Structure formats: C-alpha cells, structure tokens
Amino acid sequence: MEQLINSFGLDFKIFASEVVNFLIVIVLIYWIFYKKIFSILEERKEVIKKGVEKSEKAENILKETEQDRSNILKKSREEASEIISLSKQNAEENAEQIKENAKKEAFDILEKFKKSGEEEKKKIISSSKDEIAKNIALGMEKVIQEK
C-alpha cells in the first residue's frame, strides 16, 4: 500500500496539512460567506413570501370587489325595474284619471249647453207667444174695426 501511495507521489504529512488547510478554508467560508448568503436568501424568501401573501390578499379583495359590484348591479337593476313598473302604474292611473276628468268635463259642458239651449228655447217660445198674442190682438182689432 505504501508503494501505491508512493507511486502516486503522496506524502502523508503534506496530505494531512492540506486536509487541515481545506477544513480551515471551509470553516472560514462557512462563517464569512455561508451565513451571509443564507441570511440574504432568508430575507429574499421572506420578501417573496410577503409578496405572495399580498398577492393573495389582493386577489381576495378583487374577488370581493367583483362580488360586491355584481350585487350592487343586481340590486340597482331590481330597483330600476321596480321604479319603471311603479312609473308605468302611475302613468296608467294618471291616464285613467285624465280620461275620467275629460269625460266629466265633456258631460258638464254638454249639460251646460243643454241648459242654455232649454233657456233659449223657453225665451223663444215666450217671445213667440207674446208675438202671436199681439198679432191675434191686432187681427181682432182690425176685424172689429171693419164690422
């Protein structure tokens, strides 16, 4: 075995010192770089985790906002439909009331004209009777004067 080690040119003392130096370098690298790198990686991991949490919160808020928006739109459509139906109902009621008022006014005007027609008729008949009575009286007077 020693012959094998010598054929490769290995010296045990040099090899041991190189192993010790390598271990020292590993320890130094661990203390100096490894902790710093892992602390930086941990910080980045936290930043990414917070970013993911914020993204999830934003997504939840967006979903809630969309749901609220759809609820508000649904409610406003229902209210608009209700307002339209009430407006139609009010318009129909107003139309009926206007028709009734127009019929009543037409009936009142017709009655007024009937009354004024009746009064005019009575006046004409009365004046005709007076005129006829005068003519009869004149005619009788002429007949009496002739006899």
C-alpha positions in Angstrom: 0.0 0.0 0.0 2.8 2.3 0.8 4.2 1.5 -2.6 0.9 2.5 -4.1 0.9 5.8 -2.2 4.5 6.5 -3.2 3.7 5.7 -6.8 1.1 8.4 -6.8 3.5 10.8 -5.1 1.5 11.3 -1.9 3.2 12.4 1.3 1.1 11.7 4.3 2.3 14.8 6.2 1.6 17.1 3.2 -1.7 15.4 2.7 -2.7 15.9 6.3 -1.7 19.6 6.3 -3.7 20.1 3.0 -6.7 18.5 4.6 -6.3 20.8 7.7 -6.0 23.8 5.4 -9.0 22.7 3.4 -11.0 22.4 6.6 -9.9 25.8 7.8 -10.9 27.3 4.4 -14.3 25.5 4.6 -14.9 26.9 8.1 -13.8 30.4 7.1 -16.1 30.2 4.0 -18.9 29.0 6.2 -18.5 31.7 8.8 -17.9 34.5 6.3 -20.0 33.7 3.3 -22.4 30.9 4.0 -24.2 32.7 6.9 -24.4 35.9 4.9 -25.6 34.1 1.8 -28.2 32.2 3.8 -29.3 35.3 5.6 -29.7 37.1 2.3 -31.6 34.0 1.0 -33.8 34.0 4.0 -34.6 37.7 3.6 -35.4 37.1 -0.1 -37.6 34.2 1.0 -39.5 36.4 3.4 -39.9 39.1 0.8 -41.2 36.6 -1.7 -43.5 35.1 1.0 -44.9 38.6 1.8 -45.3 39.3 -1.9 -47.3 36.1 -2.3 -49.4 36.9 0.7 -50.1 40.4 -0.6 -50.9 38.9 -4.0 -53.4 36.5 -2.4 -54.9 39.4 -0.3 -55.2 41.5 -3.5 -56.8 38.6 -5.3 -59.3 38.1 -2.4 -60.1 41.8 -2.4 -60.6 41.7 -6.1 -63.0 38.7 -5.8 -64.9 40.5 -3.0 -65.0 43.7 -5.1 -66.3 41.8 -8.1 -68.9 40.1 -6.0 -69.9 43.5 -4.4 -70.1 45.0 -7.9 -72.3 42.2 -9.2 -74.5 42.5 -6.1 -74.8 46.3 -6.5 -75.6 45.9 -10.2 -78.2 43.3 -9.4 -79.7 45.5 -6.7 -79.7 48.6 -9.0 -81.3 46.6 -11.8 -84.1 45.4 -9.4 -84.6 48.9 -8.1 -84.7 50.3 -11.7 -87.2 47.6 -12.7 -89.3 48.5 -9.6 -89.2 52.2 -10.4 -90.2 51.5 -14.0 -93.1 49.4 -13.0 -94.2 52.0 -10.5 -93.9 54.7 -13.1 -96.0 52.6 -15.6 -98.6 52.0 -12.9 -98.7 55.7 -12.0 -98.9 56.7 -15.7 -101.8 54.3 -16.2 -103.6 55.7 -13.1 -103.0 59.2 -14.3 -104.3 58.3 -17.8 -107.4 56.9 -16.3 -107.9 59.9 -14.1 -107.4 62.2 -17.1 -109.9 60.2 -19.1 -112.4 60.4 -16.2 -111.8 64.2 -15.9 -112.2 64.7 -19.6 -115.5 62.7 -19.6 -116.7 64.7 -16.7 -115.8 68.0 -18.3 -117.4 66.9 -21.6 -120.6 65.9 -19.7 -120.6 69.2 -17.7 -120.2 71.1 -21.0 -123.0 69.1 -22.6 -125.2 69.7 -19.6 -124.4 73.4 -19.7 -125.2 73.6 -23.4 -128.5 71.7 -22.8 -129.5 74.1 -20.1 -128.6 77.1 -22.1 -130.5 75.6 -25.1 -133.5 74.9 -22.9 -133.4 78.5 -21.6 -133.1 79.8 -25.2 -136.0 77.6 -26.3 -138.1 78.9 -23.4 -137.2 82.5 -24.3 -138.0 81.9 -28.0 -141.3 80.3 -27.1 -142.2 83.0 -24.6 -141.4 85.8 -27.1 -143.2 83.8 -29.8 -146.3 83.5 -27.6 -146.2 87.3 -26.9 -145.8 88.0 -30.6 -148.6 85.6 -31.5 -150.8 87.2 -28.8 -150.1 90.7 -30.2 -150.8 89.6 -33.8 -154.1 88.0 -32.7 -155.0 91.1 -30.8 -154.2 93.3 -33.8 -156.1 90.9 -36.1 -159.1 91.0 -33.8 -158.9 94.7 -33.6 -158.9 95.0 -37.4 -161.8 92.6 -37.6 -163.8 94.6 -35.0 -163.0 97.9 -36.8 -164.2 96.6 -40.1 -167.5 95.4 -38.7 
